[in-house]
Amino acid sequence: MADQSIVSALILGLIEGLTEFIPVSSTAHILLAGHFLGFKSPGNTFAVLIQLGAILAILSVYAAKLWKVAVALPSSPEARRFVISVLVAFLPAVVIGMIAHDFIKTVLFETPMLICIVLIIGGVILYVIDRMPLQPRYTDAMKYPPSLAFKIGLCQCLAMIPGTSRSGATIAGALLMGTDKRSAAEFSFFLAMPTMLGAFTLDLYKNRDALSSDDILIIGVGFVAAFIAGLFVVRSLLDFVSRRGFTIFAIWRIIVGTLGLIALLIWG
């Protein structure tokens, strides 16, 4: 049974890393895959805690750029504006996450049918937005004004509904507010760091008494798998969306959501 859990954790960790930064909802994929694998995690912590591996993937890729920003903070208005923009975008998720944490984890995370429906709806919306003839006004993710960043942060809060996709909500919102596809995806990377770290910290604190040594091993396996898969995605996604856009992800969402609904109706 332990070996089976470790294999499931490896699979789910790879899914997390491959889907966290693309607009398909990593949480939906992990929860649905875990449902059909029969994988259980105390307080549904696994899906949140292994996100730390994906966070480290971003940090490793952007370490030089982030260090440059940190060094320039005392003297550079541009560096300070970038940090303020990310923090302002992160703020709505802090407030709503603190208020609605228990409802999200005990109700929304336990409703596979809702997850599938939201996957499909989100896929249709993303497809429509990707096909719209939008004219971008912002093309550098590190120069987004704080007002724009705050509105993107509000969009991110929609992702607290499993199946929505954190990156999908932020990217779709950013595109509608005048960004280009590449910078929208990159700002989603930057915003992921405080958001996912905050969710990790809150979830670990809330479930600290429910985790055992066996859980820590399983989470560790998922963490490493998420880090390795996340590295691959972070390094390749920006060039891909610059050339191809987000249509393939929209179609994937619709397919996965539809297959999930069919499987739930047949097997439960």
N, C-alpha and C positions, 0 to 999 in steps of 0.2 A: 504493500500500500504506500509506503514511504517513497519507494522508487517510482511508483506511478505518479505521485504528487510532484516529485522533482522533475520528471519528464514533462508533466503538464505545466509546471512553473517555467521551464525552459521554453516551451512553445509559446506560452503567454507573454514571456519577456520579449521574445523575438517579435511578436505581434505588436507589443507596446512600442518598441523602438522603431518599427517600420511604419507605424500609423500615427504616432504622436504629433508629428509635424506636418502631416498632410491632412487636408480637410475631409477626413472620412470618419472621425471620432474613434480614437484609440480606446476610450472607455467602453464604447458600444461593442467594439470587436472583442475586447477582453472579457466583458461580462457575458456576451453571447457564447464565445468559445468556452469560457469557464462553465457556463450552464450545460452545454452539450458534452463537455469533458467530465462533468460531475465534480468540478473543482470547487472547494469551499474555502473561504478565508474568513477568520474571525473579524466581524464588523466590516466585511468587505474592504479590508485594509490593503490587500495585495495590489489591487489595481492602482491605488494611489501611491503606495510606498515605492513600487518599482519605478515610478516616474523619476526618482532621483537619478537613476542611470541615464535617462534621456536628458536630464538637466546637465549632467557632467559631459554628455556628448556635445551639447551646445558650447559649454565653457571651454572644452578642449579645442574646438574649431575656431572660436572667436576670442581665445585668450589674449592674443596679441592686440587686437583691436580694443578689447575691453580694458586692458592694462593701459593702453595709450590714453583712453578716456579718463581713467582714474588718475593718472599722472597729471593730466591737463586740467583737472577740475579747479584747482585754486586760481588759475590764470585764464581759462578759456570759457567765454560765455556760451559757445557752441556746445562744449562738453557738459556744462551745467544744464543747459536746456534739454539735452538728450536725456540726462539722468532724471530730470524733473518730468519729462514727458512719459518715460517708462513708469515712474512711480505714480503719476497721476492716472495713467491708464490702469494700473494695478489696483488702485484704491476701491473702485466699485466692487470688485471681486472679494476684497477683504471684508467689506461691510455685509454684503449679501451672504457670503460664505459662512461668516460667523453666525449669522441669524438663522440660516436655513440648513446648516450642516447635517443635523440629525434627520431632518425630513428627507434630504437628498439621499443619505446613505441607507435609511431604513425603508423608504417607500419607492423613490424613483429608481434606485439601483436594483430593486427587487422586482422590476416590472419589465421582463424581456419583450412583451408585446409592444409596450410604449416605445422602447428603444428602437425596434424595427420600424415602427411607423415614423418616428422622428428621423431616422436614417433616410427613409424614402422622401419625406417632405423636404429635408435639408438638401438632398441630392437634386431635386427639381429646382429649388431656389438657386443653388450654386450654378446649375446648368444655365438658367436664364440670365443670371448676372454675368457669367463668363461670356455670353453671346451678345450682351448689350454693347452698343458703340460708345463706350465711356471715354471721356477725354481726361487723362490724368493731369493733375496740377502738382502733385507731390511725387518725386521720384527717388528721394534719398531718405531711407528709414531713420537715419540718425539726425535728420533735420525736420522731422514732423513737429509742428507747433503743439504746445500742451493742450490747447483746446481740441484739436483733432485727436490727439492721443486719448483724452478723456472720453470722447464719444466712441472711439474704438474699444476702450475699456468697458463701456456700458454694453456694447455688442458682445464682448467676451462673456458677460454674465449669463447670456442665453445658454452657454455651454454647460451650465450646471444641470441642465436637463440631459441625462445620458442619451447619446445618439446625435446631439447637435454638433459637436466637435468644437473644441476651443479654438483651434487654428482656423476652422471653417467659418466660425462666427466672426472672428477678428478680421480675417481676410475679406470676407464678403462685405462686412461693414466698411472696411477701409476702401475697397474698390468703389462702393457707392458714394463715398465721400471724397473721391478725387485722387486716389493713389494709383500708381501703376502696379502690375501684378508682382514684379520682383520685390519692390520695396515693401509691399503689403505682406508678403511671405516672410521677409527678413524682420520686419517689425514684430510679427507674430513670434519669431524666434526669441527676440529680446524680451518681449512681454511674458513669454513662457517661463523664464527663469525665476522671477519673483513669485509669479502665480503658482507654479508647480512646487516651488520650495515652501511657500506658505501652506499649500494644501498638504504637503508631506508632513510638515511640522505639526499642524493642527491634528491630522489624522493619527500620527504617532502618539501625540499627547493623549488624545481621546481614548485610544485603544491600548495604552501601555500595559494595562493589567491583563488584557485578553491574549497577549502574544506569548508564545512559549519558545523554547530553544529550537524546536522543530520548525516553527513558523519562520524564525529568523533565517534558518538555512534555506528554506524554500524561497523566501523573499530575496535572499542573497543571490540565488541562482537566476531569478527573474531580473534582478537588478543588473547583473553582468550581461545577460542576453540583451536587455533593453539598451545598455550603453553601446554595445558593439553594433547592433542594428541601427541605433540612432545616429551613430557616426556616419554610416553610409548614407542615410537620408539627408542629414544636414549638409553634407558635402556635395550632394547632387541635385537637391530640390530646386534651388534658385535658378540654375541654368535651365532646368527642365520646364519650369512654369514660364520662364521668359520666352521660350520657344513654343510651348504647347498649350499654355493656359491650364485651366482647372477642369475642363470637360471630362477627362478620363476619370477624375476622382468623383465627379458628380454621378457618372454612370455606374461606377463601382459602388457607391452608396446605395443607389437604387437596386442594384442586383443583390447586394448583401442583405439589405432590408427585406426585399421580397423573398429571397431564399430562407431568411430567418423566420418570416411569418409562416411560410409553408411548413418548415420544419417544426415550428411550435404547434401548428394546427394538427400535424400528423403525430408527433412524438410527445408534445407537451414540454 
